[in-house]
Amino acid sequence: MDLLDAHGYSMDRFDRLVRRIGDRWDAPTPCTEWSVRDLLNHLVSEQLWAPWLLDGATLDDVGDRFDGNVLGIDPVTAWADSSAAARAAFRKPGALDGDVYVSVGMIDAVEYGWQMTTDLAVHGWDLAMAIGEPQPITDELANELIARFEPYVDALQGHGIFEPPVRVGDDAAPADRLVALLGRDPAWQRS
C-alpha cells in the first residue's frame, strides 16, 4: 500500500467524520479522559506540527506554539486548515526523502508518515465511535497498519502513546485487531 494513498484516505475519512460532529463536542471517546473536542484538538495540533517537521524543524524550533487549545472558535475550520497544510507538506516533492525530529529522536520521514496515517485512522475510529458513525478503517488499511506497527507495540508501552493491547479473537475483523493492538476495546460503546 502506498503511503501517500493511505495517508490521503485516512485524512479524508477523518475529515468526513469531523464534519458530522454536529453538537457532540462534549461526547466521550474511547480515548480515556478525552471528549470529542479534546480528540480533535490533538489531531489539529499534530497536523500543525507536520509542515514544520517535514521542513526540517526541531522540537525546539517549534516550541510550545501548538500546545493548549488550537481549535479556536471554529474547530471545523481549524481542522480543515491544518489538515490541508499537513497534506500539502507530505505531498511536497522530496518531503519523504529525509528524516524528521519527533519526541523519541530522529526518524525516517516515511516512518513518520505511517505514524501520522495510523493516528488518523485509529483516531478516526475513536471519533466514529464517539459520534455513532460506522468505523472508517478498511481491511486493507488495517492489515497494512498492523503489519507496520505490531513489531513495535511492546517498545511503545510506558511512553503514554497507547494503552496496552486488548485481546481479541483470532477471527476479529482487521479494524478491530488494529484498534485492539493500540489499546482500544473494539466493543466500546458510548455510554
VEXDO-461377 format. One line per field, with one value per residue (C-alpha): residue in one letter; x negated, y, z negated; residue number from 1. Coordinates in Angstrom, 3 decimals. Layout:
// VEXDO-461377
code: [A;...]
east: [X;...]
north: [Y;...]
up: [Z;...]
pos: [NUM;...]
This chain:
// VEXDO-461377
code: [M;D;L;L;D;A;H;G;Y;S;M;D;R;F;D;R;L;V;R;R;I;G;D;R;W;D;A;P;T;P;C;T;E;W;S;V;R;D;L;L;N;H;L;V;S;E;Q;L;W;A;P;W;L;L;D;G;A;T;L;D;D;V;G;D;R;F;D;G;N;V;L;G;I;D;P;V;T;A;W;A;D;S;S;A;A;A;R;A;A;F;R;K;P;G;A;L;D;G;D;V;Y;V;S;V;G;M;I;D;A;V;E;Y;G;W;Q;M;T;T;D;L;A;V;H;G;W;D;L;A;M;A;I;G;E;P;Q;P;I;T;D;E;L;A;N;E;L;I;A;R;F;E;P;Y;V;D;A;L;Q;G;H;G;I;F;E;P;P;V;R;V;G;D;D;A;A;P;A;D;R;L;V;A;L;L;G;R;D;P;A;W;Q;R;S]
east: [0.000;-1.353;-1.959;-0.513;2.606;3.085;2.480;4.901;7.583;7.220;7.286;10.355;12.231;11.310;12.401;15.810;16.279;15.283;17.993;20.549;19.783;22.693;23.390;21.485;18.306;18.503;19.238;16.827;14.411;12.602;9.522;9.965;10.049;10.782;14.018;14.634;13.297;10.115;9.606;9.952;7.626;4.988;5.374;5.278;2.112;0.478;1.389;-0.063;-3.367;-3.693;-4.743;-7.370;-8.822;-8.819;-10.654;-13.440;-12.406;-13.456;-11.165;-12.881;-12.236;-8.509;-8.500;-5.114;-3.288;-0.863;-0.233;3.151;6.309;5.560;9.220;10.153;13.775;14.290;12.951;14.042;12.157;9.128;9.182;9.690;6.843;4.373;5.114;4.794;1.400;0.233;1.409;-0.391;-3.561;-3.510;-2.918;-5.688;-8.411;-11.218;-9.295;-9.607;-13.269;-14.866;-14.462;-12.248;-12.582;-9.986;-9.780;-11.945;-14.638;-15.090;-13.148;-12.744;-10.117;-8.341;-8.053;-6.686;-4.150;-2.994;-2.725;-0.573;1.546;2.042;3.000;5.565;7.035;7.226;8.427;10.912;12.215;12.313;14.267;16.678;17.428;17.920;20.441;22.182;20.874;19.630;15.975;13.889;10.952;10.844;9.485;6.603;5.545;5.945;3.808;1.111;1.001;0.982;-1.977;-3.859;-3.180;-2.793;-6.592;-6.868;-3.897;-5.858;-8.516;-5.834;-4.411;-5.076;-5.530;-1.925;-1.350;1.008;2.691;1.648;3.174;6.643;7.108;9.435;10.303;8.385;11.471;11.716;12.074;8.850;10.035;10.906;7.467;5.789;7.600;7.152;3.428;3.303;5.199;8.845;11.711;13.383;16.658;16.510;19.901;20.662;22.401]
north: [0.000;3.408;5.757;8.871;6.992;5.558;8.956;10.683;8.051;8.236;12.023;12.076;9.667;11.684;14.877;13.392;12.467;15.934;17.404;15.083;16.015;18.444;19.287;16.289;18.154;17.012;13.345;10.833;8.932;5.602;7.683;7.830;11.389;12.884;14.322;14.752;18.320;17.075;14.417;16.947;19.372;16.607;15.877;19.544;20.011;17.050;18.437;21.824;20.157;18.212;21.037;22.203;18.751;17.791;21.048;20.100;21.937;20.551;20.248;23.298;25.246;24.589;25.023;25.323;27.149;24.226;23.492;24.097;24.910;25.083;24.872;28.498;29.492;27.372;23.836;22.538;25.318;24.751;21.103;21.941;24.456;22.349;19.138;20.846;22.245;18.861;17.057;19.587;19.165;15.385;15.713;18.275;16.801;15.368;15.628;11.905;11.616;12.645;12.380;14.292;15.157;13.599;13.138;9.991;11.489;11.489;9.041;8.448;10.741;7.723;6.177;9.491;9.412;5.936;7.070;10.019;7.739;5.321;8.172;9.475;6.005;4.985;8.364;8.274;5.079;6.826;9.730;7.460;5.519;8.736;10.217;6.973;6.651;3.470;2.726;4.145;1.706;-0.637;-4.170;-3.341;-0.298;-2.095;-5.022;-2.662;-0.705;-3.871;-5.210;-1.939;-1.388;-4.797;-5.276;-2.000;-2.235;-3.629;-0.923;1.803;0.707;3.055;6.147;7.310;6.849;3.856;1.778;-1.899;-4.076;-5.505;-9.214;-10.082;-13.366;-14.745;-14.186;-10.459;-8.083;-6.309;-2.911;-4.480;-6.119;-2.779;-0.740;-3.529;-3.636;0.066;-0.275;0.182;-2.159;-2.849;-3.303;0.211;1.850;5.422;5.466]
up: [0.000;0.949;-1.992;-0.365;0.728;-2.773;-4.350;-1.985;-2.557;-6.360;-6.320;-4.075;-6.347;-9.430;-7.662;-6.854;-10.498;-11.713;-9.519;-11.162;-14.791;-14.968;-18.620;-20.061;-21.066;-24.682;-23.914;-25.455;-23.218;-23.548;-24.451;-28.196;-29.506;-26.058;-24.736;-21.018;-21.336;-23.063;-20.387;-17.570;-19.352;-19.468;-15.753;-14.757;-16.817;-15.083;-11.665;-12.615;-13.522;-10.246;-7.864;-10.335;-10.942;-7.267;-6.557;-8.977;-12.156;-15.503;-18.504;-19.981;-16.775;-17.112;-20.870;-22.533;-19.724;-19.252;-22.934;-24.524;-22.600;-18.875;-17.803;-18.391;-17.898;-14.762;-15.310;-11.902;-10.102;-12.352;-11.274;-7.580;-7.512;-9.500;-7.626;-4.231;-5.241;-6.550;-3.425;-1.216;-3.287;-2.870;0.890;1.398;3.655;1.532;-1.750;-2.422;-1.451;-4.726;-8.459;-10.876;-14.541;-16.848;-20.607;-20.545;-18.291;-14.532;-12.396;-8.693;-7.143;-5.644;-9.114;-10.378;-7.542;-8.554;-12.181;-11.148;-8.949;-11.827;-14.126;-11.638;-11.111;-14.755;-15.983;-13.121;-14.674;-18.066;-16.609;-14.742;-17.914;-19.892;-17.459;-16.494;-12.933;-11.189;-11.743;-8.858;-8.521;-5.526;-5.868;-3.531;-5.530;-8.862;-7.706;-6.423;-9.684;-11.802;-9.832;-10.276;-13.999;-15.594;-15.905;-17.892;-20.234;-23.188;-22.829;-22.864;-26.203;-29.089;-26.885;-27.166;-23.440;-23.549;-26.210;-26.369;-23.633;-24.190;-23.479;-20.608;-18.973;-16.008;-13.869;-14.706;-11.767;-10.715;-12.008;-15.365;-15.518;-14.732;-17.355;-19.915;-19.157;-20.013;-23.285;-22.325;-23.091;-19.728;-21.587;-23.083;-23.216;-24.130;-27.497]
pos: [1;2;3;4;5;6;7;8;9;10;11;12;13;14;15;16;17;18;19;20;21;22;23;24;25;26;27;28;29;30;31;32;33;34;35;36;37;38;39;40;41;42;43;44;45;46;47;48;49;50;51;52;53;54;55;56;57;58;59;60;61;62;63;64;65;66;67;68;69;70;71;72;73;74;75;76;77;78;79;80;81;82;83;84;85;86;87;88;89;90;91;92;93;94;95;96;97;98;99;100;101;102;103;104;105;106;107;108;109;110;111;112;113;114;115;116;117;118;119;120;121;122;123;124;125;126;127;128;129;130;131;132;133;134;135;136;137;138;139;140;141;142;143;144;145;146;147;148;149;150;151;152;153;154;155;156;157;158;159;160;161;162;163;164;165;166;167;168;169;170;171;172;173;174;175;176;177;178;179;180;181;182;183;184;185;186;187;188;189;190;191]
